[in-house]
């Protein structure tokens, strides 16, 4: 029995140490009095505050969380939430004051320091204090190099300042932390940033650097449509029309839903080089591969109208109208074609029948993240600043596609 006494004693002391540690985690000595550190979080005010927060009732959430914080001035997380709520209400100065006061606490852990600094950086960003926000996020990353929120906000700040190289470097750091599922999205964002760096090189007329950047963007994401468009523009500026056309035509293969972005370039080049049929074949190929492609019909009708084939152009426009009766550009093109044909009554009646229930869209492109609307396709949302989030909002076609006459 005596041989086990030291072991039993060690186990007893270990259990006592664990119990003391748990007690210290919950309680602390303040002004000679033991205070429960969980009082704020276990109070009904804290629970109510969180409920109001989930319901997006910010004022009530602030009121209840303030009451919870009054139970324990050292309740760090409650004060952090309060500061964040002040920021969301637009009371940036108050949010900054709350988070700065938290930074003055003497015994913050490294991680707590990083979390409070992150909140302060968000305050500065919301208030437009760009340099201070950059400093705060940079300091967060010094304390916590793998803080994804700091990296993401740092990237967004650089993008807003058009500091594309810095944004790219920050995104690369962030992509190394990404899991397997989110890597394709990260690669796509890197491709857009490469494209922006390439555009800066174009403005400097550094075409070799621009080409390198655009090609790098395509290597990162084969569907990086703006990189194809800009790379073709550079090749055209260098006098290489054949390669420019080949690059723009690749958009048709890699992203047929975005092929229309290259139509003007391809049509102009085909006309200039004396081979307009090349553009005609391209449009007909797109129509054959996708019967719902109204943009290819619109582009082809415009192309045919220029050569005097107004009736065939009008038939294509009616077919496009069936697929998208809400596109204002189709209606404008139809009236131009009708005017060229001197408004035959039968064709005007057909147009009226097709458009009986049409509603015109002036801003059909909508951001999937924040619902910002735009008249044109944007690669980066000017509201939420996310990349490649715009889609074209569509309503049901005017009639069954089987009724289309091409």
BELZI-V817662 format. One record per run of one state. SS is the DSSP state (2 for helix, 1 for strand, 0 for the rest). FROM is the first residue (numbers start at 0). TO is the last residue. If there is no record, write none. Layout:
BEGIN
ss: {SS & SS}
from: {FROM & FROM}
to: {TO & TO}
END
This chain:
BEGIN
ss: {0 & 2 & 1 & 0 & 1 & 0 & 2 & 0 & 2 & 0 & 2 & 0 & 2 & 0 & 2 & 0 & 2 & 0 & 2 & 0 & 2 & 0 & 2 & 0 & 2 & 0 & 2 & 0 & 2 & 0 & 2 & 0 & 2 & 0 & 2 & 0 & 2 & 0 & 2 & 0 & 1 & 2 & 0 & 2 & 0 & 1 & 0 & 1 & 0 & 1 & 0 & 1 & 0 & 1 & 0 & 1 & 0 & 2 & 0}
from: {0 & 1 & 26 & 30 & 32 & 36 & 38 & 42 & 43 & 54 & 57 & 70 & 75 & 88 & 91 & 103 & 109 & 127 & 129 & 143 & 147 & 160 & 163 & 177 & 179 & 203 & 206 & 220 & 224 & 237 & 240 & 254 & 255 & 272 & 275 & 289 & 293 & 306 & 309 & 323 & 326 & 327 & 340 & 344 & 354 & 360 & 361 & 364 & 367 & 372 & 374 & 379 & 380 & 386 & 387 & 389 & 392 & 400 & 403}
to: {0 & 25 & 29 & 31 & 35 & 37 & 41 & 42 & 53 & 56 & 69 & 74 & 87 & 90 & 102 & 108 & 126 & 128 & 142 & 146 & 159 & 162 & 176 & 178 & 202 & 205 & 219 & 223 & 236 & 239 & 253 & 254 & 271 & 274 & 288 & 292 & 305 & 308 & 322 & 325 & 326 & 339 & 343 & 353 & 359 & 360 & 363 & 366 & 371 & 373 & 378 & 379 & 385 & 386 & 388 & 391 & 399 & 402 & 405}
END
